[in-house]
Amino acid sequence: MNFLASTLREKTRPLPGLLTLPCLILAVWLLYRPGIEGGAFFFDDIPNLSVLGNFGQVDTWREWWAFLKSGIAGPTGRPLSLLTFLFDGNTWPTDPEPFLRTNVILHGLNGGLIFLCTYLILNPASKPECYKYQAALLTASLWTLHPYWASTVLYTVQRMAMLSAFFVLLGIAGYLWGRNLTRNPATAKRGWTIAFSALALGGVLAVFSKENGALLPLYLLVIETIVIRHLWKEEKDAFTRRWVALLLIAPSISIVGYLGYRAGLHGLFEHHFRPFTPYERLLTEPRIIFRYLHDLLIPKPGYPGLFYDNYSFSTGLTSPPQTLAAIAGLVLLAGTSIRLRRQFPLFSFATLFYLAGHTLESTILPLELAFEHRNYLPAAFLFTPIAALLLRLPTVYRRLTVPGIIVVLSVFCYQQTSLWGKPVELSVYWAMKNPDSDRATVVAFSRLQQHGNPKLALDLINQALTRRPESAALNLASLGLKKSLGTLSEKDIRQAVQSIESGPYDPHVTNIIEPMVNDLIDKHPDALVAEQVRRIIAAFQRRREYAQPKVERLAFLYQKGRIELTQKNIRSACRHFNTVSSETGRVGTDLKIMSDLASYGYISDARAFLMQAKQRLSNGNRKGLRFPDEWYRKEFIRLASELDAAESKHGTPPRRCSPIL
């Protein structure tokens, strides 16, 4: 702490910066308040948080531990992020406001860490102290107030990206503090200890928040080679070179090796539940990165938000023609940054840090093509060279330009957060902003329908269908509403079937099958008849892209089994259920089938699947399980008791299903 303390005691002017930083965090709170008070849960929030309902209420240490081990969002399960969710709500359904409030606080803290990191980066440079504070504060302000982050901060599940960024920034701050100490022989040993601890602790905590926290060594490698080498003008001795090679270069190379392994394991030219291959994704990402940079460097009052499914992917170097230009531009940008690292170290640092941050999520991993939150941490220092340029303006221009930029960012940010506080208006805005996005249209359609605007919902989807009549998502979404309005025709069903069989492949469209079957079971006014749902499922089964993945093939069979139950065709239902159970081999699948059978009074058959689930668990089969064994054993006892009660009340019908392990 001596380094920081001595800095604060200098006779230059640090105090205004320190006083203004809390004002920045307060401004963030005020700007995001409309989104907090009127916000809602979206998309991935539901599968990640609805598991809270499995416990009734998470109020014991055992239940807390079970929830922390229930994560499905990545290889680690992201338990630290799940832990923070428990402080906001411990049951489901729940109020989104506490979750959003924590997100906003975390965003403000991240802005504070960017201020600290930027100051630590600039501190050893030969600049006046007030300049360093002003540059750090302006960097933090330009980043924190940017309207682009509304879709990250007000989307609850992106707490994972924000928390990972928090620990990475904390690790960077600790590393810079330690490396500053290593410049003095008297404190060098303590400095290396602090730097190593920051790398290790920050990296581990970041990874268990979200896996791209593993990029911390790569970020620090950029700092070592650009900031410390050329901005601080530090010559590396033999010990420092070994340190960098062992703790920064080796982990960075391992990340590249992992990406190569994934490419070789799954194939660069194969589809993985996506309409594009990893190779096509790799060709597309340079175009997307330049779009990201355009949106970040030229702020605007509106962005696509969560919808980039209409973005055309590249199928070759010249298809579309912008592909080759974007690849060349990206290579040129990286090469120029490396070439100018001595003359313009801040520009080189900001650019290479940004590109390093996209190594995992913007290369070959079979993820969605684009999301705004992927820029949250990579753009942390993107505005540092801009801040430095603004501070070099003549005083009269600087006093006009800097406040003007801050005001514009704040106004745009408030417009975005106000819109996020009105979920129905937001969904319609997304549909208008992304007219070629099927998902944006379907989300707006659903929101309007849920809030009692069926005519407006139907008008919206009909307009979209005139532009994209071959879209399976649009055709299927419209069927239920047309049924409730009494306008559903055989032509509509045929068009939906045809769009599934010959329209553009959409890996997300199969998600509509389960709610469609649920409506049939619940006898909802929007529900199609059983035969119509069968035809739709059969259309999916006839198309290779939908039917080939094992998980989809078995999902179709499971839903067909549920349909047969509604028609009292127990033998046909059991045939489908037995196939699904034997091929998945999962405890969770057996419990779902048990629940379906019990709900229709087939108690003996339900008991058979419950016994099979118990047998699988006792054999050590934990495939797909989200909770500890003890939780399932208690659940088995509870379910057996409920089956006993139902059996004593309604009798024991003969068993029709014979599940086989």
TITI-640225 format. One line per field, with one value per residue (C-alpha): z, y, x. Coordinates in steps of 0.1 Angstrom, whole numbers. Last residue first. Layout:
N
Z: [Z|...] .
Y: [Y|...] .
X: [X|...] .
//
This chain:
661
Z: [-180|-195|-189|-191|-198|-197|-159|-148|-129|-91|-73|-74|-38|-25|-58|-56|-20|-29|-59|-37|-12|-40|-52|-18|-12|-47|-40|-9|-28|-55|-31|-15|-49|-52|-78|-115|-129|-167|-165|-128|-132|-101|-101|-72|-94|-123|-99|-84|-119|-128|-97|-106|-142|-129|-104|-133|-151|-119|-114|-149|-136|-164|-142|-131|-166|-172|-139|-144|-179|-164|-136|-162|-182|-151|-142|-176|-199|-229|-253|-229|-216|-250|-265|-235|-237|-273|-268|-236|-255|-281|-254|-235|-264|-241|-266|-243|-235|-272|-273|-244|-263|-294|-272|-260|-296|-308|-279|-288|-323|-311|-286|-311|-337|-371|-370|-374|-400|-417|-423|-421|-383|-383|-406|-384|-354|-374|-385|-349|-337|-363|-353|-316|-321|-319|-286|-286|-263|-239|-233|-208|-226|-260|-247|-232|-266|-283|-254|-261|-299|-300|-291|-324|-340|-324|-348|-378|-412|-440|-454|-471|-446|-418|-441|-458|-425|-416|-451|-448|-414|-426|-457|-434|-419|-386|-384|-352|-332|-307|-337|-354|-322|-320|-356|-358|-339|-363|-394|-380|-367|-399|-421|-458|-460|-451|-462|-462|-431|-412|-419|-408|-376|-366|-377|-355|-325|-330|-331|-301|-278|-244|-226|-233|-271|-273|-255|-277|-310|-298|-290|-324|-343|-325|-331|-368|-373|-406|-392|-366|-353|-357|-339|-312|-307|-303|-277|-259|-259|-242|-217|-206|-182|-211|-229|-201|-200|-237|-235|-204|-221|-251|-228|-207|-238|-252|-219|-215|-251|-245|-212|-230|-260|-245|-218|-242|-268|-245|-229|-262|-269|-254|-229|-257|-273|-240|-235|-270|-262|-231|-248|-258|-222|-210|-245|-241|-208|-221|-257|-256|-240|-274|-288|-322|-341|-316|-303|-320|-308|-339|-332|-316|-281|-272|-287|-285|-254|-271|-298|-273|-254|-288|-297|-264|-259|-294|-290|-256|-268|-297|-308|-294|-301|-336|-354|-330|-334|-372|-374|-354|-375|-407|-398|-390|-422|-443|-426|-431|-467|-474|-458|-474|-507|-491|-501|-512|-486|-484|-467|-446|-422|-427|-395|-390|-357|-342|-317|-280|-283|-320|-308|-301|-290|-309|-299|-327|-312|-297|-325|-351|-331|-327|-365|-371|-348|-367|-401|-385|-371|-403|-416|-383|-382|-417|-405|-373|-395|-400|-395|-359|-339|-345|-383|-397|-417|-389|-374|-340|-324|-347|-341|-304|-303|-322|-298|-268|-284|-287|-250|-242|-259|-236|-206|-217|-225|-192|-162|-176|-204|-185|-154|-174|-190|-157|-142|-171|-169|-188|-197|-185|-207|-187|-219|-240|-220|-191|-213|-245|-238|-202|-206|-236|-216|-188|-211|-222|-186|-178|-208|-185|-173|-205|-185|-165|-128|-119|-145|-129|-94|-106|-127|-101|-75|-96|-115|-84|-62|-88|-90|-52|-47|-75|-58|-24|-38|-57|-27|-20|-57|-68|-102|-87|-68|-100|-111|-79|-84|-120|-111|-84|-109|-136|-111|-100|-137|-142|-111|-122|-158|-145|-125|-155|-179|-153|-143|-180|-166|-155|-188|-177|-174|-207|-230|-214|-221|-255|-240|-229|-194|-179|-209|-215|-178|-169|-197|-186|-149|-159|-182|-156|-129|-151|-163|-127|-119|-147|-172|-173|-172|-140|-132|-166|-162|-125|-134|-161|-137|-110|-134|-149|-114|-107|-139|-128|-95|-113|-134|-102|-87|-119|-119|-82|-90|-119|-96|-69|-95|-112|-87|-82|-98|-83|-49|-33|-47|-49|-25|-42|-76|-62|-55|-91|-104|-81|-92|-130|-139|-147|-182|-190|-185|-168|-132|-105|-83|-67|-62|-42|-20|-12|-5|19|36|41|28|-9|-12|-29|-38|-74|-78|-76|-108|-126|-125|-153|-175|-171|-174|-207|-225|-206|-171|-166|-160|-148|-117|-127|-163|-151|-125|-150|-155|-118|-107|-134|-123|-87|-99|-118|-88|-67|-92|-91|-56|-63|-96|-78|-51|-72|-78|-74|-40|-38|-7|-28|-47|-15|-3|-35|-34|3|0] .
Y: [-500|-512|-494|-517|-495|-508|-515|-525|-498|-497|-480|-444|-431|-457|-453|-415|-416|-442|-422|-391|-411|-424|-388|-376|-406|-401|-364|-371|-394|-367|-341|-365|-372|-335|-313|-305|-341|-343|-377|-388|-426|-440|-473|-461|-431|-454|-476|-447|-435|-470|-472|-439|-451|-482|-461|-440|-472|-484|-449|-444|-417|-391|-369|-400|-408|-373|-371|-405|-394|-363|-384|-409|-381|-366|-399|-401|-431|-409|-438|-461|-434|-419|-453|-463|-430|-435|-471|-460|-433|-459|-483|-455|-442|-422|-393|-369|-396|-399|-362|-368|-396|-375|-349|-375|-387|-352|-346|-378|-367|-332|-346|-371|-344|-358|-349|-311|-308|-340|-329|-356|-355|-318|-324|-353|-329|-305|-333|-346|-311|-310|-345|-335|-304|-270|-252|-214|-218|-238|-274|-278|-309|-292|-259|-280|-297|-263|-251|-281|-278|-241|-248|-265|-231|-224|-243|-223|-239|-217|-231|-265|-289|-266|-239|-266|-278|-242|-236|-268|-258|-223|-238|-261|-229|-211|-180|-188|-161|-187|-208|-178|-171|-206|-208|-175|-187|-217|-196|-170|-196|-217|-187|-193|-164|-139|-104|-110|-132|-102|-81|-111|-113|-77|-76|-108|-92|-59|-79|-101|-71|-85|-83|-119|-115|-84|-101|-132|-112|-90|-122|-138|-106|-104|-141|-139|-111|-94|-63|-58|-23|-27|-61|-47|-17|-40|-60|-28|-15|-46|-47|-11|-5|-15|15|38|22|29|65|71|58|81|111|101|95|129|147|131|140|176|178|167|189|223|225|208|234|263|244|235|198|175|161|150|130|112|104|89|69|55|49|13|5|-15|-25|-61|-63|-55|-63|-98|-82|-69|-104|-118|-150|-174|-199|-228|-219|-209|-172|-144|-159|-171|-146|-116|-101|-103|-80|-53|-55|-53|-21|-3|-12|-2|32|38|28|53|57|24|2|16|-17|-39|-17|-15|-53|-57|-31|-45|-80|-68|-48|-77|-99|-72|-67|-105|-107|-75|-94|-116|-143|-133|-152|-179|-188|-156|-153|-130|-113|-120|-138|-107|-100|-92|-54|-43|-9|25|60|60|60|62|45|16|9|12|-10|-37|-36|-40|-70|-84|-82|-99|-126|-139|-159|-176|-184|-199|-221|-230|-241|-221|-229|-239|-270|-280|-279|-294|-277|-269|-303|-314|-325|-306|-273|-279|-288|-257|-236|-253|-248|-211|-210|-230|-204|-177|-199|-204|-167|-153|-173|-192|-168|-136|-148|-161|-127|-110|-131|-125|-87|-68|-31|-8|20|26|32|8|-23|-19|-8|-27|-61|-65|-51|-73|-103|-92|-95|-129|-140|-128|-147|-175|-151|-162|-191|-170|-164|-195|-183|-148|-161|-184|-156|-129|-152|-165|-132|-110|-134|-134|-96|-93|-117|-100|-67|-80|-92|-60|-37|-26|-32|-6|-13|-44|-22|-9|-46|-53|-24|-34|-70|-59|-37|-64|-89|-66|-59|-97|-101|-74|-87|-121|-105|-85|-115|-137|-108|-112|-134|-104|-85|-49|-45|-62|-48|-14|-16|1|33|43|58|34|34|72|79|54|67|103|95|78|106|132|114|110|146|158|139|155|130|110|76|56|65|59|22|26|54|33|4|26|43|9|-4|24|16|-20|-8|11|-20|-41|-16|-18|-56|-56|-34|-57|-87|-69|-57|-90|-101|-139|-170|-188|-187|-175|-140|-112|-126|-160|-145|-136|-173|-182|-159|-176|-210|-205|-241|-247|-261|-234|-221|-252|-243|-267|-269|-235|-245|-276|-256|-231|-259|-275|-241|-237|-210|-218|-217|-241|-260|-267|-231|-218|-239|-210|-189|-203|-216|-183|-157|-172|-156|-124|-114|-80|-43|-16|-3|-13|0|33|35|30|67|75|46|54|91|80|60|90|112|87|92|130|133|111|130|164|152|141|176|177|179|141|124|103|87|79|60|41|30|23|0] .
X: [-317|-350|-384|-414|-444|-481|-484|-519|-539|-535|-563|-574|-569|-544|-525|-524|-511|-485|-474|-470|-449|-427|-422|-411|-388|-372|-368|-349|-326|-323|-311|-287|-271|-260|-278|-275|-276|-269|-252|-249|-249|-232|-251|-272|-283|-293|-312|-331|-341|-353|-374|-390|-396|-414|-434|-447|-459|-476|-492|-507|-531|-525|-503|-484|-473|-460|-442|-425|-414|-398|-382|-368|-353|-336|-320|-304|-297|-304|-309|-328|-351|-360|-368|-388|-408|-416|-429|-447|-466|-477|-489|-506|-527|-550|-551|-534|-509|-501|-491|-467|-451|-447|-430|-405|-399|-392|-368|-350|-343|-333|-307|-294|-286|-297|-334|-332|-305|-318|-354|-380|-381|-389|-419|-430|-431|-454|-476|-479|-489|-517|-529|-531|-552|-536|-537|-543|-574|-553|-563|-535|-521|-524|-508|-479|-475|-470|-448|-426|-425|-415|-379|-375|-372|-338|-317|-331|-325|-339|-371|-376|-390|-399|-413|-434|-449|-458|-473|-494|-507|-516|-534|-554|-569|-566|-589|-608|-591|-577|-564|-549|-530|-517|-506|-487|-456|-452|-452|-428|-403|-405|-396|-404|-429|-401|-411|-449|-444|-429|-460|-482|-462|-468|-504|-510|-494|-513|-546|-536|-528|-536|-503|-493|-500|-479|-450|-453|-453|-424|-404|-414|-403|-370|-364|-372|-347|-350|-369|-342|-349|-386|-386|-363|-386|-416|-397|-387|-422|-434|-404|-407|-377|-354|-367|-357|-323|-317|-329|-309|-277|-283|-287|-256|-234|-245|-238|-204|-194|-205|-186|-154|-158|-166|-139|-115|-120|-112|-83|-65|-69|-44|-69|-91|-63|-55|-92|-93|-62|-79|-112|-106|-94|-123|-134|-123|-143|-178|-173|-188|-219|-230|-236|-225|-222|-238|-214|-196|-161|-141|-131|-150|-158|-123|-98|-122|-105|-71|-85|-95|-62|-43|-62|-60|-23|-13|-32|-16|18|19|56|69|39|35|44|24|-7|-1|0|-32|-51|-37|-47|-81|-84|-73|-99|-126|-117|-118|-152|-167|-172|-199|-190|-155|-134|-161|-193|-196|-224|-254|-265|-302|-296|-281|-308|-300|-298|-299|-286|-303|-293|-260|-223|-197|-166|-185|-210|-182|-159|-186|-193|-155|-156|-186|-168|-137|-161|-175|-145|-141|-178|-176|-148|-167|-196|-228|-265|-257|-264|-228|-223|-192|-164|-139|-142|-153|-120|-97|-114|-117|-80|-70|-90|-73|-39|-46|-56|-25|-4|-18|-11|26|31|19|31|62|74|66|84|113|117|114|141|165|161|134|141|113|102|70|51|72|80|55|26|32|48|38|3|-4|9|-14|-44|-32|-28|-63|-79|-90|-117|-134|-149|-174|-177|-155|-130|-129|-123|-94|-78|-80|-65|-36|-28|-32|-12|16|17|16|44|64|60|70|103|108|103|139|149|124|108|92|68|52|49|29|5|1|-7|-32|-50|-50|-64|-91|-99|-101|-122|-147|-148|-158|-185|-198|-198|-217|-240|-250|-278|-297|-299|-300|-262|-254|-280|-275|-238|-239|-253|-217|-217|-192|-167|-165|-165|-138|-115|-123|-114|-81|-71|-80|-61|-30|-32|-34|-2|18|32|64|48|50|14|-2|-10|-18|-42|-59|-62|-78|-103|-111|-117|-142|-161|-162|-177|-204|-212|-214|-239|-260|-260|-269|-300|-309|-310|-330|-355|-362|-388|-391|-407|-388|-370|-339|-336|-310|-283|-287|-278|-244|-237|-248|-221|-195|-207|-200|-211|-174|-179|-205|-240|-256|-250|-265|-235|-242|-278|-268|-245|-272|-296|-272|-265|-303|-327|-331|-369|-392|-360|-367|-380|-344|-339|-357|-325|-303|-331|-351|-324|-313|-343|-353|-362|-379|-370|-394|-376|-341|-343|-356|-327|-300|-291|-294|-272|-246|-246|-239|-209|-196|-201|-182|-153|-155|-141|-111|-104|-107|-83|-54|-40|-2|15|19|3|-20|9|27|-3|-6|30|30|0] .
//
